[in-house]
Amino acid sequence: MVTETLDVVSATTPPRKKRPARSVKGVERDAVLALEQAARGRGEDLTCPDGLLRQLTKTVLETALDEEMSEHLGHDKHDPVGNNTGNSRNGMRTKTVLTVSVACDA
């Protein structure tokens, strides 16, 4: 009888939404800290126009836009599934994101 009750409870309990593991934040933080230490080790500034922050921002934006396009089209870049379907990637062009320039000591 206990087993039947458990079956009924588990069948009516709504599934929990999956949440990212807390350790993911730690992994991401460790990766950023490693990038920061490597940049400092090379003598690079973090916030100068060509510094680490700009490079990270550029990479994050490009990756997000590429993933958004893949989701919209239903296939990844260079995937033959999209060939001759009228719903494929047909090139790209340079885009400029305007940002505030930060003066740095050289």
RODO-563613 format. One record per residue: residue number from 1; residue in three letters; x, y, z of N, C-alpha, C in turn. Coordinates in nm, 2 decimals, always signed. Example, Ala and Ser with C-alpha at 12.3 -4.5 7.8 and 13.67 -1.06 7.14 Angstrom:
REM RODO-563613
resi | resn | n_east | n_north | n_up | ca_east | ca_north | ca_up | c_east | c_north | c_up
1 | ala | +1.32 | -0.57 | +0.78 | +1.23 | -0.45 | +0.78 | +1.32 | -0.33 | +0.78
2 | ser | +1.28 | -0.22 | +0.71 | +1.37 | -0.11 | +0.71 | +1.29 | +0.00 | +0.79
***
This chain:
REM RODO-563613
resi | resn | n_east | n_north | n_up | ca_east | ca_north | ca_up | c_east | c_north | c_up
1 | met | +0.08 | -0.12 | +0.00 | +0.00 | +0.00 | +0.00 | +0.09 | +0.13 | +0.00
2 | val | +0.20 | +0.13 | +0.07 | +0.29 | +0.24 | +0.07 | +0.34 | +0.27 | -0.07
3 | thr | +0.37 | +0.16 | -0.14 | +0.43 | +0.17 | -0.28 | +0.32 | +0.24 | -0.37
4 | glu | +0.20 | +0.20 | -0.35 | +0.09 | +0.26 | -0.44 | +0.08 | +0.41 | -0.41
5 | thr | +0.09 | +0.45 | -0.28 | +0.08 | +0.59 | -0.24 | +0.19 | +0.66 | -0.30
6 | leu | +0.31 | +0.61 | -0.30 | +0.43 | +0.68 | -0.35 | +0.42 | +0.69 | -0.51
7 | asp | +0.36 | +0.59 | -0.57 | +0.34 | +0.60 | -0.72 | +0.25 | +0.71 | -0.75
8 | val | +0.14 | +0.73 | -0.68 | +0.04 | +0.83 | -0.70 | +0.10 | +0.97 | -0.68
9 | val | +0.18 | +0.98 | -0.57 | +0.24 | +1.11 | -0.54 | +0.34 | +1.15 | -0.65
10 | ser | +0.42 | +1.05 | -0.69 | +0.52 | +1.09 | -0.79 | +0.46 | +1.12 | -0.92
11 | ala | +0.35 | +1.06 | -0.95 | +0.28 | +1.08 | -1.08 | +0.22 | +1.22 | -1.09
12 | thr | +0.17 | +1.27 | -0.97 | +0.10 | +1.40 | -0.97 | +0.20 | +1.51 | -0.93
13 | thr | +0.32 | +1.49 | -0.89 | +0.41 | +1.59 | -0.86 | +0.47 | +1.65 | -0.98
14 | pro | +0.46 | +1.78 | -1.00 | +0.51 | +1.84 | -1.12 | +0.66 | +1.83 | -1.13
15 | pro | +0.72 | +1.81 | -1.25 | +0.86 | +1.80 | -1.25 | +0.93 | +1.93 | -1.22
16 | arg | +1.05 | +1.92 | -1.15 | +1.12 | +2.04 | -1.11 | +1.20 | +2.09 | -1.23
17 | lys | +1.21 | +2.22 | -1.24 | +1.29 | +2.28 | -1.35 | +1.43 | +2.26 | -1.31
18 | lys | +1.51 | +2.22 | -1.42 | +1.65 | +2.20 | -1.40 | +1.72 | +2.34 | -1.38
19 | arg | +1.80 | +2.35 | -1.28 | +1.88 | +2.47 | -1.26 | +2.02 | +2.44 | -1.28
20 | pro | +2.10 | +2.53 | -1.34 | +2.24 | +2.51 | -1.35 | +2.30 | +2.48 | -1.22
21 | ala | +2.40 | +2.39 | -1.22 | +2.47 | +2.36 | -1.09 | +2.54 | +2.48 | -1.04
22 | arg | +2.55 | +2.50 | -0.91 | +2.62 | +2.62 | -0.86 | +2.76 | +2.61 | -0.89
23 | ser | +2.82 | +2.49 | -0.91 | +2.96 | +2.48 | -0.95 | +2.99 | +2.55 | -1.08
24 | val | +2.89 | +2.56 | -1.17 | +2.92 | +2.62 | -1.30 | +2.97 | +2.77 | -1.28
25 | lys | +2.91 | +2.84 | -1.19 | +2.95 | +2.98 | -1.16 | +3.10 | +2.97 | -1.12
26 | gly | +3.13 | +2.88 | -1.03 | +3.27 | +2.87 | -0.98 | +3.36 | +2.84 | -1.10
27 | val | +3.32 | +2.75 | -1.19 | +3.41 | +2.72 | -1.30 | +3.43 | +2.84 | -1.39
28 | glu | +3.32 | +2.91 | -1.42 | +3.33 | +3.03 | -1.50 | +3.42 | +3.14 | -1.43
29 | arg | +3.40 | +3.15 | -1.30 | +3.48 | +3.25 | -1.23 | +3.63 | +3.21 | -1.23
30 | asp | +3.66 | +3.08 | -1.22 | +3.80 | +3.04 | -1.22 | +3.85 | +3.06 | -1.36
31 | ala | +3.77 | +3.04 | -1.47 | +3.82 | +3.06 | -1.60 | +3.85 | +3.21 | -1.62
32 | val | +3.77 | +3.30 | -1.58 | +3.79 | +3.44 | -1.59 | +3.91 | +3.48 | -1.51
33 | leu | +3.93 | +3.43 | -1.39 | +4.05 | +3.46 | -1.31 | +4.18 | +3.42 | -1.38
34 | ala | +4.17 | +3.30 | -1.44 | +4.29 | +3.25 | -1.52 | +4.32 | +3.34 | -1.63
35 | leu | +4.22 | +3.38 | -1.71 | +4.24 | +3.48 | -1.82 | +4.30 | +3.61 | -1.77
36 | glu | +4.25 | +3.66 | -1.65 | +4.30 | +3.78 | -1.60 | +4.44 | +3.77 | -1.56
37 | gln | +4.48 | +3.66 | -1.49 | +4.62 | +3.64 | -1.45 | +4.71 | +3.62 | -1.57
38 | ala | +4.66 | +3.56 | -1.68 | +4.75 | +3.54 | -1.80 | +4.77 | +3.67 | -1.86
39 | ala | +4.66 | +3.76 | -1.87 | +4.67 | +3.89 | -1.93 | +4.77 | +3.98 | -1.85
40 | arg | +4.76 | +3.98 | -1.72 | +4.85 | +4.05 | -1.64 | +4.99 | +4.00 | -1.65
41 | gly | +5.01 | +3.87 | -1.66 | +5.14 | +3.81 | -1.68 | +5.21 | +3.86 | -1.81
42 | arg | +5.13 | +3.88 | -1.91 | +5.18 | +3.93 | -2.04 | +5.19 | +4.08 | -2.04
43 | gly | +5.15 | +4.15 | -1.93 | +5.16 | +4.29 | -1.92 | +5.05 | +4.37 | -1.99
44 | glu | +4.94 | +4.30 | -2.02 | +4.82 | +4.36 | -2.08 | +4.74 | +4.42 | -1.98
45 | asp | +4.68 | +4.54 | -2.01 | +4.58 | +4.60 | -1.92 | +4.45 | +4.54 | -1.94
46 | leu | +4.37 | +4.54 | -1.84 | +4.24 | +4.48 | -1.85 | +4.13 | +4.56 | -1.91
47 | thr | +4.14 | +4.70 | -1.90 | +4.03 | +4.78 | -1.95 | +4.07 | +4.87 | -2.06
48 | cys | +4.19 | +4.87 | -2.11 | +4.24 | +4.95 | -2.22 | +4.16 | +4.91 | -2.35
49 | pro | +4.16 | +5.00 | -2.45 | +4.09 | +4.97 | -2.57 | +4.11 | +4.83 | -2.63
50 | asp | +4.23 | +4.77 | -2.62 | +4.25 | +4.64 | -2.67 | +4.28 | +4.54 | -2.55
51 | gly | +4.23 | +4.57 | -2.43 | +4.25 | +4.49 | -2.32 | +4.16 | +4.37 | -2.31
52 | leu | +4.17 | +4.30 | -2.20 | +4.10 | +4.17 | -2.18 | +3.95 | +4.19 | -2.18
53 | leu | +3.90 | +4.30 | -2.12 | +3.76 | +4.32 | -2.11 | +3.70 | +4.33 | -2.25
54 | arg | +3.76 | +4.41 | -2.34 | +3.71 | +4.42 | -2.47 | +3.71 | +4.29 | -2.55
55 | gln | +3.82 | +4.22 | -2.53 | +3.83 | +4.09 | -2.60 | +3.72 | +3.99 | -2.55
56 | leu | +3.70 | +3.99 | -2.42 | +3.59 | +3.90 | -2.37 | +3.46 | +3.94 | -2.41
57 | thr | +3.43 | +4.07 | -2.41 | +3.30 | +4.12 | -2.46 | +3.28 | +4.09 | -2.60
58 | lys | +3.38 | +4.10 | -2.69 | +3.37 | +4.07 | -2.83 | +3.34 | +3.92 | -2.85
59 | thr | +3.41 | +3.84 | -2.78 | +3.39 | +3.69 | -2.79 | +3.25 | +3.65 | -2.74
60 | val | +3.20 | +3.71 | -2.63 | +3.07 | +3.67 | -2.58 | +2.96 | +3.72 | -2.67
61 | leu | +2.97 | +3.84 | -2.73 | +2.87 | +3.89 | -2.82 | +2.87 | +3.81 | -2.95
62 | glu | +2.98 | +3.78 | -3.01 | +2.99 | +3.70 | -3.13 | +2.93 | +3.56 | -3.11
63 | thr | +2.97 | +3.50 | -3.00 | +2.92 | +3.36 | -2.97 | +2.77 | +3.36 | -2.95
64 | ala | +2.72 | +3.46 | -2.88 | +2.57 | +3.47 | -2.85 | +2.50 | +3.49 | -2.98
65 | leu | +2.55 | +3.58 | -3.07 | +2.48 | +3.61 | -3.20 | +2.49 | +3.48 | -3.29
66 | asp | +2.60 | +3.41 | -3.29 | +2.61 | +3.29 | -3.37 | +2.51 | +3.18 | -3.32
67 | glu | +2.50 | +3.17 | -3.19 | +2.41 | +3.07 | -3.13 | +2.27 | +3.11 | -3.16
68 | glu | +2.24 | +3.24 | -3.16 | +2.10 | +3.28 | -3.19 | +2.07 | +3.25 | -3.34
69 | met | +2.16 | +3.27 | -3.42 | +2.14 | +3.24 | -3.57 | +2.12 | +3.09 | -3.59
70 | ser | +2.20 | +3.01 | -3.52 | +2.18 | +2.87 | -3.53 | +2.04 | +2.82 | -3.48
71 | glu | +2.00 | +2.88 | -3.37 | +1.87 | +2.85 | -3.32 | +1.76 | +2.89 | -3.42
72 | his | +1.77 | +3.01 | -3.47 | +1.67 | +3.07 | -3.57 | +1.66 | +2.98 | -3.69
73 | leu | +1.78 | +2.94 | -3.75 | +1.78 | +2.86 | -3.87 | +1.75 | +2.72 | -3.85
74 | gly | +1.78 | +2.67 | -3.73 | +1.76 | +2.53 | -3.70 | +1.88 | +2.44 | -3.74
75 | his | +1.99 | +2.50 | -3.77 | +2.11 | +2.42 | -3.79 | +2.23 | +2.50 | -3.76
76 | asp | +2.35 | +2.43 | -3.74 | +2.47 | +2.50 | -3.71 | +2.54 | +2.56 | -3.83
77 | lys | +2.63 | +2.64 | -3.81 | +2.72 | +2.70 | -3.92 | +2.79 | +2.58 | -3.99
78 | his | +2.79 | +2.59 | -4.12 | +2.86 | +2.49 | -4.21 | +2.79 | +2.35 | -4.20
79 | asp | +2.67 | +2.34 | -4.15 | +2.60 | +2.22 | -4.15 | +2.53 | +2.20 | -4.28
80 | pro | +2.56 | +2.08 | -4.35 | +2.50 | +2.06 | -4.48 | +2.35 | +2.05 | -4.49
81 | val | +2.29 | +2.04 | -4.37 | +2.14 | +2.03 | -4.36 | +2.08 | +2.15 | -4.42
82 | gly | +2.14 | +2.27 | -4.41 | +2.08 | +2.39 | -4.46 | +2.11 | +2.42 | -4.60
83 | asn | +2.19 | +2.34 | -4.67 | +2.22 | +2.37 | -4.81 | +2.10 | +2.37 | -4.90
84 | asn | +2.08 | +2.47 | -4.98 | +1.98 | +2.48 | -5.08 | +1.83 | +2.47 | -5.03
85 | thr | +1.82 | +2.51 | -4.90 | +1.68 | +2.51 | -4.84 | +1.62 | +2.65 | -4.84
86 | gly | +1.69 | +2.75 | -4.88 | +1.64 | +2.88 | -4.87 | +1.65 | +2.94 | -4.73
87 | asn | +1.70 | +2.86 | -4.64 | +1.71 | +2.90 | -4.50 | +1.85 | +2.87 | -4.45
88 | ser | +1.95 | +2.92 | -4.52 | +2.08 | +2.90 | -4.49 | +2.16 | +3.02 | -4.47
89 | arg | +2.28 | +3.01 | -4.41 | +2.36 | +3.13 | -4.39 | +2.43 | +3.16 | -4.53
90 | asn | +2.42 | +3.28 | -4.56 | +2.48 | +3.32 | -4.70 | +2.59 | +3.43 | -4.69
91 | gly | +2.66 | +3.42 | -4.58 | +2.77 | +3.51 | -4.57 | +2.76 | +3.60 | -4.44
92 | met | +2.85 | +3.69 | -4.43 | +2.85 | +3.78 | -4.32 | +2.92 | +3.91 | -4.35
93 | arg | +2.91 | +4.01 | -4.27 | +2.98 | +4.13 | -4.29 | +3.02 | +4.19 | -4.16
94 | thr | +3.12 | +4.28 | -4.16 | +3.17 | +4.34 | -4.04 | +3.07 | +4.43 | -3.98
95 | lys | +3.06 | +4.42 | -3.85 | +2.97 | +4.50 | -3.77 | +3.05 | +4.58 | -3.67
96 | thr | +3.01 | +4.70 | -3.63 | +3.08 | +4.77 | -3.53 | +2.99 | +4.80 | -3.42
97 | val | +3.04 | +4.78 | -3.30 | +2.96 | +4.81 | -3.17 | +3.03 | +4.93 | -3.11
98 | leu | +2.96 | +5.04 | -3.10 | +3.01 | +5.16 | -3.04 | +3.02 | +5.14 | -2.89
99 | thr | +3.14 | +5.18 | -2.84 | +3.16 | +5.17 | -2.69 | +3.23 | +5.30 | -2.65
100 | val | +3.24 | +5.31 | -2.52 | +3.31 | +5.43 | -2.46 | +3.45 | +5.40 | -2.45
101 | ser | +3.54 | +5.48 | -2.50 | +3.68 | +5.46 | -2.50 | +3.74 | +5.50 | -2.36
102 | val | +3.83 | +5.42 | -2.31 | +3.89 | +5.45 | -2.18 | +4.03 | +5.48 | -2.20
103 | ala | +4.07 | +5.59 | -2.15 | +4.21 | +5.63 | -2.16 | +4.30 | +5.54 | -2.07
104 | cys | +4.41 | +5.50 | -2.12 | +4.50 | +5.41 | -2.04 | +4.64 | +5.47 | -2.04
105 | asp | +4.71 | +5.44 | -1.93 | +4.85 | +5.48 | -1.92 | +4.93 | +5.39 | -2.00
106 | ala | +5.01 | +5.44 | -2.09 | +5.10 | +5.35 | -2.17 | +5.24 | +5.34 | -2.11
***
